[in-house]
Amino acid sequence: MLGKISGPDGQNLLTRIEKDGISACFISFDQFVPHDRFYKILSGSSLILPLITPGSADFNEYQHYKITGAYNLAFGFHIPMLLHDSFSNLRILRETSFFFSTGEMVQKIRSLMADSPALEEMRQNISEFNRLFGFRTELQQGSLDILTKTWESAKEYLQGEKERE
């Protein structure tokens, strides 16, 4: 789980993951994840799991007009999402994501980890979807290079600030 897990939803999920014995499928962090590490880990991920379920605070907004950044990352990196089945009514998500019912997320993760052809087929669906709708995913590496250079420049600047103190 890429990002600082400090809220109750994240902590509850971590507890459930440990209880259900699937900790080996996850990497979690208790602090900010630097951009270069974030994108490196993300590019090797099997699934993206936006933590939006009917119990989430902004669930209704996500059903109608709000979008999570996880969608952009999933499409950009060609990584399937695992979403609550309440999002299966949206064609773009139905063709590029896997779904779980309330209380069945862990079982779905287990079945997907055992079925790598299904994951690869979904990655191909995302690539085809991106091609059909003109998403410029070939710019991904260029964007990552720009982010890496920006991050390195920021670190150099901050290091210089510390030395001047």
Backbone hydrogen bonds in HBPLUS format (Angstrom, degrees):
<---DONOR---> <-ACCEPTOR-->    atom                        ^
c    i                          cat <-CA-CA->   ^        H-A-AA   ^      H-
h    n   atom  resd res      DA  || num        DHA   H-A  angle D-A-AA Bond
n    s   type  num  typ     dist DA aas  dist angle  dist       angle   num
A0005-ILE N   A0029-PHE O   3.21 MM  24  6.35 159.6  2.25 150.6 153.6     1
A0011-GLN N   A0007-GLY O   3.09 MM   4  6.32 163.9  2.12 153.3 158.3     2
A0012-ASN N   A0008-PRO O   2.85 MM   4  5.95 158.5  1.90 147.8 153.8     3
A0013-LEU N   A0009-ASP O   2.97 MM   4  6.19 154.1  2.04 145.4 152.6     4
A0014-LEU N   A0010-GLY O   2.93 MM   4  6.20 162.7  1.96 151.9 156.3     5
A0015-THR N   A0011-GLN O   2.98 MM   4  6.20 159.8  2.03 149.1 154.3     6
A0016-ARG N   A0012-ASN O   2.98 MM   4  6.22 156.8  2.03 146.1 152.3     7
A0017-ILE N   A0013-LEU O   2.84 MM   4  6.09 157.6  1.89 155.4 161.8     8
A0018-GLU N   A0014-LEU O   2.99 MM   4  6.22 163.3  2.02 151.6 155.4     9
A0019-LYS N   A0015-THR O   2.89 MM   4  6.06 163.0  1.92 149.0 154.4    10
A0020-ASP N   A0016-ARG O   2.87 MM   4  6.00 151.5  1.95 147.6 154.6    11
A0022-ILE N   A0017-ILE O   3.15 MM   5  5.56 166.9  2.17 157.9 157.5    12
A0021-GLY N   A0018-GLU O   3.12 MM   3  5.18 159.6  2.17 104.0 110.1    13
A0025-CYS N   A0022-ILE O   3.00 MM   3  5.69 162.1  2.04 120.7 126.3    14
A0026-PHE N   A0023-SER O   3.03 MM   3  5.45 167.3  2.04 118.9 122.3    15
A0038-PHE N   A0034-PRO O   2.83 MM   4  6.01 161.0  1.87 157.9 164.3    16
A0039-TYR N   A0035-HIS O   2.96 MM   4  6.17 168.4  1.97 163.0 162.0    17
A0040-LYS N   A0036-ASP O   3.15 MM   4  6.22 150.8  2.24 137.9 146.2    18
A0041-ILE N   A0037-ARG O   2.94 MM   4  6.11 169.4  1.96 156.6 158.7    19
A0042-LEU N   A0038-PHE O   2.90 MM   4  6.02 161.8  1.93 148.4 154.6    20
A0043-SER N   A0039-TYR O   2.96 MM   4  5.98 158.0  2.01 141.4 146.4    21
A0044-GLY N   A0041-ILE O   3.07 MM   3  5.40 144.0  2.21 106.2 116.6    22
A0045-SER N   A0042-LEU O   3.01 MM   3  5.10 167.7  2.02 113.0 116.0    23
A0048-ILE N   A0080-PRO O   2.89 MM  32  6.26 143.8  2.02 145.1 154.7    24
A0082-LEU N   A0048-ILE O   2.80 MM  34  6.13 147.3  1.90 153.5 156.9    25
A0056-SER N   A0053-THR O   2.81 MM   3  5.35 168.9  1.82 127.2 131.2    26
A0059-PHE N   A0056-SER O   3.25 MM   3  5.15 164.6  2.28 112.5 112.0    27
A0061-GLU N   A0058-ASP O   3.03 MM   3  5.37 119.1  2.42 108.1 123.2    28
A0062-TYR N   A0058-ASP O   3.06 MM   4  6.39 157.4  2.11 158.6 165.8    29
A0063-GLN N   A0059-PHE O   3.02 MM   4  6.31 138.3  2.20 146.6 158.9    30
A0064-HIS N   A0061-GLU O   3.14 MM   3  5.31 140.2  2.30  99.4 110.3    31
A0065-TYR N   A0061-GLU O   2.78 MM   4  5.70 162.0  1.82 159.1 164.6    32
A0066-LYS N   A0061-GLU O   2.82 MM   5  5.33 170.6  1.83 136.0 134.6    33
A0071-TYR N   A0068-THR O   3.15 MM   3  5.93 152.5  2.23 119.5 124.1    34
A0073-LEU N   A0069-GLY O   3.13 MM   4  6.47 162.2  2.16 154.1 159.1    35
A0074-ALA N   A0070-ALA O   2.88 MM   4  6.02 158.1  1.93 148.0 154.1    36
A0075-PHE N   A0071-TYR O   2.98 MM   4  6.27 166.5  2.00 158.4 160.8    37
A0076-GLY N   A0072-ASN O   2.85 MM   4  5.90 162.6  1.88 149.1 155.0    38
A0077-PHE N   A0073-LEU O   2.92 MM   4  5.90 155.9  1.98 148.3 153.4    39
A0078-HIS N   A0074-ALA O   2.90 MM   4  5.56 109.4  2.41 134.3 148.9    40
A0079-ILE N   A0074-ALA O   2.88 MM   5  4.71 153.9  1.95 135.8 142.4    41
A0078-HIS N   A0075-PHE O   3.40 MM   3  4.98 153.2  2.48  92.4 100.0    42
A0098-PHE N   A0081-MET O   2.75 MM  17  6.08 169.5  1.76 166.0 167.6    43
A0083-LEU N   A0098-PHE O   2.88 MM  15  6.27 165.4  1.90 156.6 154.7    44
A0100-PHE N   A0083-LEU O   2.93 MM  17  6.31 143.0  2.07 151.4 159.6    45
A0087-PHE N   A0084-HIS O   3.04 MM   3  6.14 167.4  2.05 135.3 136.7    46
A0085-ASP N   A0100-PHE O   2.81 MM  15  5.36 145.6  1.93 155.7 150.3    47
A0088-SER N   A0085-ASP O   3.15 MM   3  5.20 168.1  2.17 108.8 111.8    48
A0090-LEU N   A0087-PHE O   3.30 MM   3  6.10 173.4  2.30 122.9 124.8    49
A0093-LEU N   A0090-LEU O   3.05 MM   3  5.47 124.5  2.37 108.8 122.3    50
A0094-ARG N   A0090-LEU O   2.82 MM   4  5.99 158.9  1.87 156.9 164.0    51
A0095-GLU N   A0091-ARG O   3.00 MM   4  6.11 152.3  2.08 158.4 161.9    52
A0096-THR N   A0093-LEU O   3.18 MM   3  5.15 151.4  2.27 100.2 108.8    53
A0097-SER N   A0093-LEU O   2.92 MM   4  5.42 113.9  2.37 154.0 158.5    54
A0104-GLU N   A0101-SER O   2.86 MM   3  5.32 159.7  1.90 144.3 143.2    55
A0108-LYS N   A0104-GLU O   3.05 MM   4  6.26 156.1  2.11 150.3 157.2    56
A0109-ILE N   A0105-MET O   2.93 MM   4  6.25 158.6  1.98 156.1 161.8    57
A0110-ARG N   A0106-VAL O   2.96 MM   4  6.24 165.0  1.98 153.7 157.7    58
A0111-SER N   A0107-GLN O   2.95 MM   4  6.22 161.3  1.99 149.6 154.4    59
A0112-LEU N   A0108-LYS O   2.95 MM   4  6.14 156.5  2.00 150.8 157.1    60
A0113-MET N   A0109-ILE O   2.93 MM   4  6.10 157.8  1.98 154.6 160.4    61
A0114-ALA N   A0110-ARG O   3.20 MM   4  6.38 134.9  2.42 140.4 151.4    62
A0115-ASP N   A0112-LEU O   3.04 MM   3  4.94 151.7  2.12  99.0 108.0    63
A0118-ALA N   A0115-ASP O   3.11 MM   3  5.61 129.7  2.38 110.4 121.9    64
A0120-GLU N   A0116-SER O   2.96 MM   4  6.23 162.0  1.99 155.8 160.4    65
A0121-GLU N   A0117-PRO O   2.85 MM   4  6.01 157.3  1.90 148.2 154.6    66
A0122-MET N   A0118-ALA O   3.03 MM   4  6.21 154.0  2.10 143.9 150.4    67
A0123-ARG N   A0119-LEU O   2.99 MM   4  6.30 150.2  2.08 145.4 153.9    68
A0124-GLN N   A0120-GLU O   3.02 MM   4  6.33 152.7  2.10 146.6 153.6    69
A0125-ASN N   A0121-GLU O   2.96 MM   4  6.33 148.4  2.06 142.7 151.9    70
A0126-ILE N   A0122-MET O   2.97 MM   4  6.30 153.7  2.04 148.3 154.6    71
A0127-SER N   A0123-ARG O   2.96 MM   4  6.30 159.1  2.01 148.9 154.5    72
A0128-GLU N   A0124-GLN O   2.90 MM   4  6.13 162.9  1.93 152.8 157.1    73
A0129-PHE N   A0125-ASN O   2.80 MM   4  5.99 158.1  1.85 148.6 155.4    74
A0130-ASN N   A0126-ILE O   2.84 MM   4  6.04 164.3  1.86 153.9 157.8    75
A0131-ARG N   A0127-SER O   2.96 MM   4  6.20 154.9  2.02 145.0 152.1    76
A0132-LEU N   A0128-GLU O   2.84 MM   4  6.06 167.8  1.86 156.4 159.4    77
A0133-PHE N   A0129-PHE O   2.99 MM   4  6.13 157.4  2.04 152.5 158.1    78
A0135-PHE N   A0130-ASN O   2.84 MM   5  4.76 141.9  1.99 141.6 145.7    79
A0134-GLY N   A0131-ARG O   3.37 MM   3  5.22 163.7  2.40  99.7 104.2    80
A0137-THR N   A0135-PHE O   3.02 MM   2  5.76 134.0  2.24 103.1  90.3    81
A0139-LEU N   A0136-ARG O   3.19 MM   3  5.93 166.1  2.21 116.8 121.1    82
A0140-GLN N   A0137-THR O   3.02 MM   3  5.35 165.5  2.04 113.2 117.0    83
A0143-SER N   A0139-LEU O   2.90 MM   4  6.13 158.9  1.95 159.7 166.1    84
A0144-LEU N   A0140-GLN O   2.90 MM   4  6.18 157.1  1.95 152.9 159.7    85
A0145-ASP N   A0141-GLN O   2.87 MM   4  6.10 153.0  1.94 148.9 156.3    86
A0146-ILE N   A0142-GLY O   3.01 MM   4  6.29 155.8  2.07 146.1 152.1    87
A0147-LEU N   A0143-SER O   2.92 MM   4  6.19 163.9  1.95 151.9 156.3    88
A0148-THR N   A0144-LEU O   2.86 MM   4  6.03 157.6  1.91 147.4 153.9    89
A0149-LYS N   A0145-ASP O   2.94 MM   4  6.17 163.0  1.97 149.8 154.0    90
A0150-THR N   A0146-ILE O   2.90 MM   4  6.09 160.8  1.94 151.9 157.6    91
A0151-TRP N   A0147-LEU O   2.86 MM   4  6.00 161.3  1.89 149.1 154.6    92
A0152-GLU N   A0148-THR O   2.89 MM   4  6.11 161.5  1.92 151.5 156.4    93
A0153-SER N   A0149-LYS O   2.91 MM   4  6.10 160.0  1.95 148.7 154.2    94
A0154-ALA N   A0150-THR O   2.91 MM   4  6.13 155.7  1.97 149.0 155.8    95
A0155-LYS N   A0151-TRP O   2.96 MM   4  6.23 156.9  2.02 150.3 156.3    96
A0156-GLU N   A0152-GLU O   2.97 MM   4  6.23 159.2  2.01 150.1 155.6    97
A0157-TYR N   A0153-SER O   2.92 MM   4  6.12 160.4  1.95 148.9 154.4    98
A0158-LEU N   A0154-ALA O   2.91 MM   4  6.12 165.6  1.93 151.9 155.6    99
A0159-GLN N   A0155-LYS O   2.87 MM   4  6.04 152.5  1.95 146.4 154.4   100
A0160-GLY N   A0156-GLU O   2.94 MM   4  6.17 155.4  2.00 147.5 153.9   101
A0161-GLU N   A0157-TYR O   2.94 MM   4  6.28 146.9  2.06 146.0 155.7   102
A0162-LYS N   A0158-LEU O   3.05 MM   4  6.33 154.1  2.12 146.2 152.1   103
A0163-GLU N   A0159-GLN O   3.02 MM   4  6.33 154.6  2.09 147.3 154.3   104
A0164-ARG N   A0160-GLY O   3.04 MM   4  6.23 141.9  2.19 142.2 151.9   105
A0165-GLU N   A0162-LYS O   3.24 MM   3  5.31 145.1  2.37  98.0 107.9   106
